[in-house]
């Protein structure tokens, strides 16, 4: 369902090869590639700030207990 949604949104292209069993390949559209670049930047930011986020979560959780 997720891949179908991404296809519907124009982010991935779905290609079916009529074999037995059918082969389905997915690739990013040009717009999907632009989103992929932005997601990569977000992942890099999260990795760079991993310790800060973990510390903030610990402090928050300690206040909630």
PDB file as gemmi writes it, atoms N, CA and C in Angstrom:
CRYST1    1.000    1.000    1.000  90.00  90.00  90.00 P 1                      
ATOM      1  N   UNK A   1       0.819  -1.208   0.000  1.00  0.00           N  
ATOM      2  CA  UNK A   1       0.000   0.000   0.000  1.00  0.00           C  
ATOM      3  C   UNK A   1       0.857   1.265   0.000  1.00  0.00           C  
ATOM      4  N   UNK A   2       1.985   1.235   0.730  1.00  0.00           N  
ATOM      5  CA  UNK A   2       2.849   2.408   0.779  1.00  0.00           C  
ATOM      6  C   UNK A   2       3.428   2.705  -0.599  1.00  0.00           C  
ATOM      7  N   UNK A   3       3.900   1.682  -1.286  1.00  0.00           N  
ATOM      8  CA  UNK A   3       4.456   1.905  -2.624  1.00  0.00           C  
ATOM      9  C   UNK A   3       3.390   2.407  -3.587  1.00  0.00           C  
ATOM     10  N   UNK A   4       2.190   1.888  -3.469  1.00  0.00           N  
ATOM     11  CA  UNK A   4       1.096   2.354  -4.330  1.00  0.00           C  
ATOM     12  C   UNK A   4       0.791   3.821  -4.054  1.00  0.00           C  
ATOM     13  N   UNK A   5       0.826   4.209  -2.779  1.00  0.00           N  
ATOM     14  CA  UNK A   5       0.604   5.602  -2.420  1.00  0.00           C  
ATOM     15  C   UNK A   5       1.682   6.499  -2.981  1.00  0.00           C  
ATOM     16  N   UNK A   6       2.925   6.043  -2.914  1.00  0.00           N  
ATOM     17  CA  UNK A   6       4.029   6.820  -3.469  1.00  0.00           C  
ATOM     18  C   UNK A   6       3.922   6.921  -4.986  1.00  0.00           C  
ATOM     19  N   UNK A   7       3.439   5.852  -5.603  1.00  0.00           N  
ATOM     20  CA  UNK A   7       3.209   5.884  -7.057  1.00  0.00           C  
ATOM     21  C   UNK A   7       2.099   6.883  -7.377  1.00  0.00           C  
ATOM     22  N   UNK A   8       1.044   6.845  -6.610  1.00  0.00           N  
ATOM     23  CA  UNK A   8      -0.087   7.763  -6.803  1.00  0.00           C  
ATOM     24  C   UNK A   8       0.358   9.217  -6.657  1.00  0.00           C  
ATOM     25  N   UNK A   9       1.272   9.458  -5.713  1.00  0.00           N  
ATOM     26  CA  UNK A   9       1.782  10.810  -5.475  1.00  0.00           C  
ATOM     27  C   UNK A   9       2.808  11.242  -6.527  1.00  0.00           C  
ATOM     28  N   UNK A  10       3.190  10.339  -7.407  1.00  0.00           N  
ATOM     29  CA  UNK A  10       4.144  10.674  -8.457  1.00  0.00           C  
ATOM     30  C   UNK A  10       5.589  10.636  -7.999  1.00  0.00           C  
ATOM     31  N   UNK A  11       5.862   9.924  -6.893  1.00  0.00           N  
ATOM     32  CA  UNK A  11       7.217   9.862  -6.363  1.00  0.00           C  
ATOM     33  C   UNK A  11       7.974   8.627  -6.829  1.00  0.00           C  
ATOM     34  N   UNK A  12       7.253   7.561  -7.151  1.00  0.00           N  
ATOM     35  CA  UNK A  12       7.891   6.352  -7.683  1.00  0.00           C  
ATOM     36  C   UNK A  12       7.186   5.919  -8.959  1.00  0.00           C  
ATOM     37  N   UNK A  13       7.937   5.234  -9.787  1.00  0.00           N  
ATOM     38  CA  UNK A  13       7.429   4.663 -11.021  1.00  0.00           C  
ATOM     39  C   UNK A  13       7.405   3.157 -10.844  1.00  0.00           C  
ATOM     40  N   UNK A  14       6.313   2.528 -11.201  1.00  0.00           N  
ATOM     41  CA  UNK A  14       6.145   1.075 -11.074  1.00  0.00           C  
ATOM     42  C   UNK A  14       6.139   0.471 -12.465  1.00  0.00           C  
ATOM     43  N   UNK A  15       6.996  -0.533 -12.668  1.00  0.00           N  
ATOM     44  CA  UNK A  15       7.070  -1.209 -13.961  1.00  0.00           C  
ATOM     45  C   UNK A  15       6.888  -2.704 -13.746  1.00  0.00           C  
ATOM     46  N   UNK A  16       5.883  -3.270 -14.404  1.00  0.00           N  
ATOM     47  CA  UNK A  16       5.589  -4.701 -14.291  1.00  0.00           C  
ATOM     48  C   UNK A  16       6.111  -5.402 -15.530  1.00  0.00           C  
ATOM     49  N   UNK A  17       6.902  -6.454 -15.319  1.00  0.00           N  
ATOM     50  CA  UNK A  17       7.400  -7.281 -16.405  1.00  0.00           C  
ATOM     51  C   UNK A  17       6.570  -8.563 -16.410  1.00  0.00           C  
ATOM     52  N   UNK A  18       5.875  -8.846 -17.514  1.00  0.00           N  
ATOM     53  CA  UNK A  18       4.974 -10.010 -17.550  1.00  0.00           C  
ATOM     54  C   UNK A  18       5.732 -11.330 -17.673  1.00  0.00           C  
ATOM     55  N   UNK A  19       6.230 -11.801 -16.538  1.00  0.00           N  
ATOM     56  CA  UNK A  19       6.897 -13.096 -16.484  1.00  0.00           C  
ATOM     57  C   UNK A  19       6.118 -13.959 -15.503  1.00  0.00           C  
ATOM     58  N   UNK A  20       6.544 -15.189 -15.320  1.00  0.00           N  
ATOM     59  CA  UNK A  20       5.893 -16.062 -14.340  1.00  0.00           C  
ATOM     60  C   UNK A  20       6.904 -16.391 -13.259  1.00  0.00           C  
ATOM     61  N   UNK A  21       6.767 -15.894 -12.049  1.00  0.00           N  
ATOM     62  CA  UNK A  21       5.765 -14.925 -11.600  1.00  0.00           C  
ATOM     63  C   UNK A  21       6.092 -13.527 -12.127  1.00  0.00           C  
ATOM     64  N   UNK A  22       5.105 -12.626 -12.125  1.00  0.00           N  
ATOM     65  CA  UNK A  22       5.358 -11.267 -12.619  1.00  0.00           C  
ATOM     66  C   UNK A  22       6.451 -10.577 -11.804  1.00  0.00           C  
ATOM     67  N   UNK A  23       7.252  -9.808 -12.493  1.00  0.00           N  
ATOM     68  CA  UNK A  23       8.316  -9.043 -11.831  1.00  0.00           C  
ATOM     69  C   UNK A  23       7.879  -7.583 -11.774  1.00  0.00           C  
ATOM     70  N   UNK A  24       8.018  -6.980 -10.599  1.00  0.00           N  
ATOM     71  CA  UNK A  24       7.655  -5.581 -10.423  1.00  0.00           C  
ATOM     72  C   UNK A  24       8.882  -4.818  -9.952  1.00  0.00           C  
ATOM     73  N   UNK A  25       9.232  -3.776 -10.676  1.00  0.00           N  
ATOM     74  CA  UNK A  25      10.362  -2.921 -10.319  1.00  0.00           C  
ATOM     75  C   UNK A  25       9.846  -1.523 -10.020  1.00  0.00           C  
ATOM     76  N   UNK A  26      10.445  -0.914  -9.010  1.00  0.00           N  
ATOM     77  CA  UNK A  26      10.111   0.460  -8.641  1.00  0.00           C  
ATOM     78  C   UNK A  26      11.356   1.319  -8.781  1.00  0.00           C  
ATOM     79  N   UNK A  27      11.156   2.538  -9.243  1.00  0.00           N  
ATOM     80  CA  UNK A  27      12.251   3.501  -9.300  1.00  0.00           C  
ATOM     81  C   UNK A  27      11.698   4.871  -8.943  1.00  0.00           C  
ATOM     82  N   UNK A  28      12.590   5.738  -8.509  1.00  0.00           N  
ATOM     83  CA  UNK A  28      12.178   7.093  -8.161  1.00  0.00           C  
ATOM     84  C   UNK A  28      11.950   7.906  -9.424  1.00  0.00           C  
ATOM     85  N   UNK A  29      10.923   8.726  -9.392  1.00  0.00           N  
ATOM     86  CA  UNK A  29      10.702   9.691 -10.460  1.00  0.00           C  
ATOM     87  C   UNK A  29      11.640  10.870 -10.219  1.00  0.00           C  
ATOM     88  N   UNK A  30      11.752  11.789 -11.165  1.00  0.00           N  
ATOM     89  CA  UNK A  30      12.580  12.977 -10.907  1.00  0.00           C  
ATOM     90  C   UNK A  30      12.153  13.726  -9.638  1.00  0.00           C  
ATOM     91  N   UNK A  31      10.854  13.844  -9.415  1.00  0.00           N  
ATOM     92  CA  UNK A  31      10.384  14.512  -8.188  1.00  0.00           C  
ATOM     93  C   UNK A  31      10.735  13.672  -6.972  1.00  0.00           C  
ATOM     94  N   UNK A  32      10.618  12.354  -7.067  1.00  0.00           N  
ATOM     95  CA  UNK A  32      10.999  11.469  -5.967  1.00  0.00           C  
ATOM     96  C   UNK A  32      12.465  11.597  -5.610  1.00  0.00           C  
ATOM     97  N   UNK A  33      13.305  11.800  -6.615  1.00  0.00           N  
ATOM     98  CA  UNK A  33      14.740  11.981  -6.344  1.00  0.00           C  
ATOM     99  C   UNK A  33      14.993  13.262  -5.563  1.00  0.00           C  
ATOM    100  N   UNK A  34      14.228  14.320  -5.828  1.00  0.00           N  
ATOM    101  CA  UNK A  34      14.426  15.555  -5.054  1.00  0.00           C  
ATOM    102  C   UNK A  34      14.042  15.342  -3.598  1.00  0.00           C  
ATOM    103  N   UNK A  35      12.987  14.557  -3.350  1.00  0.00           N  
ATOM    104  CA  UNK A  35      12.599  14.240  -1.973  1.00  0.00           C  
ATOM    105  C   UNK A  35      13.651  13.370  -1.305  1.00  0.00           C  
ATOM    106  N   UNK A  36      14.209  12.439  -2.051  1.00  0.00           N  
ATOM    107  CA  UNK A  36      15.250  11.564  -1.511  1.00  0.00           C  
ATOM    108  C   UNK A  36      16.446  12.368  -1.029  1.00  0.00           C  
ATOM    109  N   UNK A  37      16.820  13.403  -1.783  1.00  0.00           N  
ATOM    110  CA  UNK A  37      17.950  14.243  -1.371  1.00  0.00           C  
ATOM    111  C   UNK A  37      17.630  14.964  -0.059  1.00  0.00           C  
ATOM    112  N   UNK A  38      16.409  15.464   0.082  1.00  0.00           N  
ATOM    113  CA  UNK A  38      16.008  16.162   1.309  1.00  0.00           C  
ATOM    114  C   UNK A  38      15.969  15.188   2.487  1.00  0.00           C  
ATOM    115  N   UNK A  39      15.461  13.976   2.259  1.00  0.00           N  
ATOM    116  CA  UNK A  39      15.414  12.974   3.327  1.00  0.00           C  
ATOM    117  C   UNK A  39      16.823  12.604   3.773  1.00  0.00           C  
ATOM    118  N   UNK A  40      17.751  12.520   2.839  1.00  0.00           N  
ATOM    119  CA  UNK A  40      19.143  12.216   3.179  1.00  0.00           C  
ATOM    120  C   UNK A  40      19.736  13.296   4.074  1.00  0.00           C  
ATOM    121  N   UNK A  41      19.401  14.558   3.789  1.00  0.00           N  
ATOM    122  CA  UNK A  41      19.870  15.663   4.627  1.00  0.00           C  
ATOM    123  C   UNK A  41      19.302  15.554   6.043  1.00  0.00           C  
ATOM    124  N   UNK A  42      18.028  15.197   6.155  1.00  0.00           N  
ATOM    125  CA  UNK A  42      17.400  15.041   7.466  1.00  0.00           C  
ATOM    126  C   UNK A  42      18.030  13.893   8.246  1.00  0.00           C  
ATOM    127  N   UNK A  43      18.310  12.800   7.585  1.00  0.00           N  
ATOM    128  CA  UNK A  43      18.956  11.653   8.233  1.00  0.00           C  
ATOM    129  C   UNK A  43      20.344  12.039   8.729  1.00  0.00           C  
ATOM    130  N   UNK A  44      21.094  12.757   7.903  1.00  0.00           N  
ATOM    131  CA  UNK A  44      22.435  13.192   8.311  1.00  0.00           C  
ATOM    132  C   UNK A  44      22.357  14.118   9.517  1.00  0.00           C  
ATOM    133  N   UNK A  45      21.375  15.022   9.535  1.00  0.00           N  
ATOM    134  CA  UNK A  45      21.195  15.940  10.674  1.00  0.00           C  
ATOM    135  C   UNK A  45      20.883  15.140  11.941  1.00  0.00           C  
ATOM    136  N   UNK A  46      19.977  14.174  11.835  1.00  0.00           N  
ATOM    137  CA  UNK A  46      19.599  13.366  13.000  1.00  0.00           C  
ATOM    138  C   UNK A  46      20.791  12.578  13.529  1.00  0.00           C  
ATOM    139  N   UNK A  47      21.604  12.031  12.644  1.00  0.00           N  
ATOM    140  CA  UNK A  47      22.787  11.291  13.079  1.00  0.00           C  
ATOM    141  C   UNK A  47      23.779  12.215  13.770  1.00  0.00           C  
ATOM    142  N   UNK A  48      23.939  13.418  13.247  1.00  0.00           N  
ATOM    143  CA  UNK A  48      24.863  14.380  13.831  1.00  0.00           C  
ATOM    144  C   UNK A  48      24.418  14.822  15.225  1.00  0.00           C  
ATOM    145  N   UNK A  49      23.121  14.873  15.455  1.00  0.00           N  
ATOM    146  CA  UNK A  49      22.577  15.357  16.729  1.00  0.00           C  
ATOM    147  C   UNK A  49      21.994  14.237  17.604  1.00  0.00           C  
ATOM    148  N   UNK A  50      22.376  13.007  17.315  1.00  0.00           N  
ATOM    149  CA  UNK A  50      21.836  11.837  18.012  1.00  0.00           C  
ATOM    150  C   UNK A  50      22.004  11.938  19.532  1.00  0.00           C  
ATOM    151  N   UNK A  51      23.189  12.309  19.989  1.00  0.00           N  
ATOM    152  CA  UNK A  51      23.437  12.377  21.438  1.00  0.00           C  
ATOM    153  C   UNK A  51      22.582  13.453  22.096  1.00  0.00           C  
ATOM    154  N   UNK A  52      22.480  14.611  21.473  1.00  0.00           N  
ATOM    155  CA  UNK A  52      21.653  15.680  22.025  1.00  0.00           C  
ATOM    156  C   UNK A  52      20.198  15.220  22.159  1.00  0.00           C  
ATOM    157  N   UNK A  53      19.680  14.560  21.129  1.00  0.00           N  
ATOM    158  CA  UNK A  53      18.293  14.092  21.150  1.00  0.00           C  
ATOM    159  C   UNK A  53      18.103  13.047  22.242  1.00  0.00           C  
ATOM    160  N   UNK A  54      19.046  12.107  22.368  1.00  0.00           N  
ATOM    161  CA  UNK A  54      18.944  11.070  23.404  1.00  0.00           C  
ATOM    162  C   UNK A  54      18.972  11.703  24.793  1.00  0.00           C  
ATOM    163  N   UNK A  55      19.849  12.686  25.012  1.00  0.00           N  
ATOM    164  CA  UNK A  55      19.909  13.373  26.313  1.00  0.00           C  
ATOM    165  C   UNK A  55      18.610  14.103  26.598  1.00  0.00           C  
ATOM    166  N   UNK A  56      18.073  14.801  25.601  1.00  0.00           N  
ATOM    167  CA  UNK A  56      16.819  15.530  25.785  1.00  0.00           C  
ATOM    168  C   UNK A  56      15.681  14.573  26.122  1.00  0.00           C  
ATOM    169  N   UNK A  57      15.627  13.435  25.470  1.00  0.00           N  
ATOM    170  CA  UNK A  57      14.578  12.442  25.755  1.00  0.00           C  
ATOM    171  C   UNK A  57      14.717  11.903  27.177  1.00  0.00           C  
ATOM    172  N   UNK A  58      15.960  11.625  27.595  1.00  0.00           N  
ATOM    173  CA  UNK A  58      16.181  11.132  28.952  1.00  0.00           C  
ATOM    174  C   UNK A  58      15.702  12.146  29.988  1.00  0.00           C  
ATOM    175  N   UNK A  59      16.095  13.406  29.797  1.00  0.00           N  
ATOM    176  CA  UNK A  59      15.676  14.463  30.730  1.00  0.00           C  
ATOM    177  C   UNK A  59      14.152  14.595  30.763  1.00  0.00           C  
ATOM    178  N   UNK A  60      13.533  14.555  29.612  1.00  0.00           N  
ATOM    179  CA  UNK A  60      12.075  14.663  29.522  1.00  0.00           C  
ATOM    180  C   UNK A  60      11.404  13.491  30.240  1.00  0.00           C  
ATOM    181  N   UNK A  61      11.877  12.280  29.959  1.00  0.00           N  
ATOM    182  CA  UNK A  61      11.293  11.080  30.572  1.00  0.00           C  
ATOM    183  C   UNK A  61      11.456  11.080  32.076  1.00  0.00           C  
ATOM    184  N   UNK A  62      12.585  11.591  32.568  1.00  0.00           N  
ATOM    185  CA  UNK A  62      12.799  11.660  34.026  1.00  0.00           C  
ATOM    186  C   UNK A  62      11.812  12.606  34.672  1.00  0.00           C  
ATOM    187  N   UNK A  63      11.450  13.692  34.013  1.00  0.00           N  
ATOM    188  CA  UNK A  63      10.462  14.629  34.547  1.00  0.00           C  
ATOM    189  C   UNK A  63       9.075  14.026  34.557  1.00  0.00           C  
ATOM    190  N   UNK A  64       8.779  13.160  33.615  1.00  0.00           N  
ATOM    191  CA  UNK A  64       7.445  12.572  33.469  1.00  0.00           C  
ATOM    192  C   UNK A  64       7.196  11.479  34.516  1.00  0.00           C  
ATOM    193  N   UNK A  65       8.240  10.867  35.039  1.00  0.00           N  
ATOM    194  CA  UNK A  65       8.080   9.747  36.000  1.00  0.00           C  
ATOM    195  C   UNK A  65       7.706  10.192  37.357  1.00  0.00           C  
TER     196      UNK A  65                                                      
END                                                                             
